[in-house]
Amino acid sequence: MIKLLVLDIDGTISGESNTISTSVKQAIAAVQARGIPVAIATGRMYRSALRFHQDINSTLPLAAYQGAWIQDPSDQKIHQHLPLDRKTAEQLLDYFEQPQWRSLLSIHFYIDDQLYVREVTQETATYAQRSGITPIAVGDLRQTLTNAPTKILALCDDTEVISNLLGSLRLQYTPAELYLTTSVATFFEATHPFVNKGNAVRYLAEELLGIQSHEVMCIGDNFNDLEMLEYAGIGIAMGNAPAGVQAIAQWVAPTVEEDGAAVAMEKFLLS
């Protein structure tokens, strides 16, 4: 019996519209009415994800930044914050500023739930509009490193550039040193090595609710969802997920634009 449902946001419960559809909201409400709490685990900033958390009336803490920042909006308690160390952040910045990368990448530093950038590029402007965030342009990002970043994001509209960047940095850093992933094909993300959505869901399930992995269902659509789909008793991939994500899921739902999350909830939790 499932006792916790955890949902990703972008590509899972929110598509092109950047909102949750009525049918997905209704399915979530029906799941909650059966006594199953629903949580969100997202790569988004906490402040950017908050409206979705409120939209589904979640009573659990919100896992943002892939789980690097877990905070309960009801009392503002921060259950977990695992930032990158500053030395690693400096190393990554040095790497991004090499001639072969600098002109291709928009670099985002997330510090104290604020977004800092060198300059507001077109990619940053598009990201900021969707996220509802105002980026702070500082020129040299080293100025911001008096505090450690929660997450570092490199954006490029060329998916091959992001794929090459990910492959290159995975040769330089082990998983014990840095967690590297993509949340969409144009987003490279780096966080503390202990951070991933699987660990975030484990915290919500085992530490807060006292339940085990087989009592958890997760729905996601991208490579940053792999760990939580593998952890869950029922791991569902969206129809719009890459093949590598679909391959590890127990079931593949219709796409986000077809309200696939609602279909999955109906099939596994409501029927």
N, C-alpha and C positions, 0 to 999 in steps of 0.2 A: 504494500500500500504506500503510495506516494504521500509524503508529509511536507514537502517543500518543492515549489516550482521556481526556477531561476531563469530570467529572460535577459538576453542581450537587447540592445535598442536598435541601432542602425542596421538595416538589412534583415531584421528579425520582427520587431513589432512596429518599426517606423521605416517607411520607404521614401519614395520621392517627395511625398507631401511633408515630410519632417514632423508628422503627427501620428498618433495611434488611431486606427480606424475604429468605427463604432462596433463592428463585429468582434474585433480583437479585444476591445474594452469590455464588451459584454461577456466574452468567454472568460476573461480574467476575473470579472466580478462573480461569475458562476463558480469558478474554481475556489475563490475565497469564501463563497457562501457554503461550500462543502467543508470548510474548516482547514483548507490548505493555504498557508501563507505564500505570498508571491513576492519575490525579490528581484532587483535589477543588478546585473553585473555588466559593466560597460567600460570601454576605453575612454569614454568622454570625461571631461573635467567634471568635478562634483557639481559646480554651479550650473553647468550646461545640462547635466542629467537630471537635475532636481525636478524640473517640471514634469518629466515622464514619471518619476517616482510618485509625485503628487497626483498625476493623472490616473494612476492605477490604484491609488489609496493603499500603497504598501505600508505595512506596519513594521518592517524590518529595516536595518541599516542599509544604506546605499553603497554598493561597491563600485567606486569610480577608478579611473586610471588603471584598468586591468586588475583592480584590487589593491593597488598601492595605497589607496585612500579609502577607508571604510568609515562612514560617518552616519549617525542616526539623526535625521532631520528633526525628529520630535523633541529631542533634548540637546541637540548639537554635539553630543558626545562623539569624539573621534576614537573609534575602536582600534584602528590601525593606520599608521602612516609610515611607509617604508620608502624614503627617497633614495635616489642614487647618491653615491659619495661624490664630493666635489672634484676630486682628482680624476675620476672616471669621466665626469661631465666635461672637464677641460680636455681630456684626451679625445673624446668624441668630437668636440668642437674643432680641435686641431685637425682631426681627420676630415671633417666636412668642409673645412676651409682650404683644403688642398686644391690646386688649380683644376683638376679633372672633375671635382664635385661642386665647387663653390657656386658657379653660375647656374648649376642645374637644380640646386636644392633650396627650398624655403625651410629654415630651421626654427622650430618652436621649443622654447623652454617653459615648463610649467612649474611655477614656484609660488607656494602659498595660495594655490587655486587661482592664480593670475597667469595670463599668457604673455610672455615676453618674446619679441622677435627682433632681428637685425633691422628689418624694414618690412613694410606691408606690401608683399608681392600679390599678384593676382590670385595665386593659390591660397595665400593667407586670407585675403579678403573674402574669397568664396567660403573657406572654412569658417571664418568668423561669423559670416552671415547665417550659415546653417546652425552654428553652435550658439548663437545669441551672445557672443563674447566680444568685448572690445580689446584688440591686441595692443600691447604697449611696445612701441618701437624704441629701441635703445642704442642702435648702431652696433656697438661691440657688446656681444652677449656675455663676455667675461665680467662686465660690470655687475651682472646679476648674481654672480656666484658667491656672494657673501652667505647666501642660503643655498642649500642643496636642492636641485630640481626633483620634483616628484616623477616627472617623465620628460623624455626628449623625443620630439617628433621631427622627422624629415619628410617633406612633401615634394612630390614631383609628378606632373601629369603623365610622364613617360614611365609606364609600369616596368619596362626593362631596366631603367635606371635604378628603381627601387629594388628590384629583384637582384641586380648586381651588387648593390650596396649591402643588402642583407647577407648575400653569400660571402662577400668580402669580409664583413665584420664578424661573421660566424667563424671564420678562420682565425680571427685574432682574439676573440673572447670565448671562453667556455661558458656553458650554462651556469656554472657555479660563480662566474664573475659578472654576468649580465644576462637579463632576459630580453631577447630580441624577437620581434614578431611583426606581422603586418595585420592591420585591422581592416583595411581595404587595400586593393592592389597598388594604390598611389601613396600609401602611408607606411613609412618605416617607423617603428616604435622601439624605444629602449627604456627599460626600467630596472630596478633593483632585482638581483637574481632570485630572490624568494617570491617575487611577484608574478602571479598569473591568476586567471579567473578560477582555475581548479582549486588553488589554495584559498581564494576568497570564498568560494562556495563551501569548501570544507569548514572554514571558520564559522560561517552562518549556520551550517547544519550541525556540526559536532560540538562547537563551543557554545553557541547561543541557544540552539533548539534541542541539543542532546539526541540527535538522530544520526543514522548511518548513511553511507553513500547510496545503498540500494533503495533508500526511501526518498531519494532526490530525483527530480526530472529537470533537465536543462535544455534550452532551445537556443541555438546560435547559428551564425552564418559565415564565420570566417576563421582564419588561422589563429586569431587571438582567443577563439572559443574552444580550441581543441582540448585543452586541459580540463575544462569544466564538463565537456561532453564525455570525455573519457572517465572522469570521476563519477558521474551520475549513474544511477541505476538505469535510467532511461535518458539517453542522449539523442536529441533530435537535431538534425541539420535542415536548414531551409533549402528549398529548391533552387534558390539563387546562390547557394554556397559553392565554392570551388570544389572540384572533384576530390581533392585530398581531404577536405573536411567531410564531405558526404561519405567517403569511404570508411571513416571510423564511427559513424553514427549508427544507431540501431534502426532508425527510420528516417526517411527523407520526406519532409512536408512539402506542400506546394510553395511557391515563391511568396515573398513579402507582399507583392502587389496583389496576390491572390488570397491574402489573409491566411497564409500557411500556418502561422502560430495558433490561430483560432482552430484550424482544422486539427492540429496536433493535440490541443487541449481537449477538444471534443472526443477524439479517438481514444486517448489514454486516460483522461481524468473525468470526463463527463458522461460517457456513454454507459 
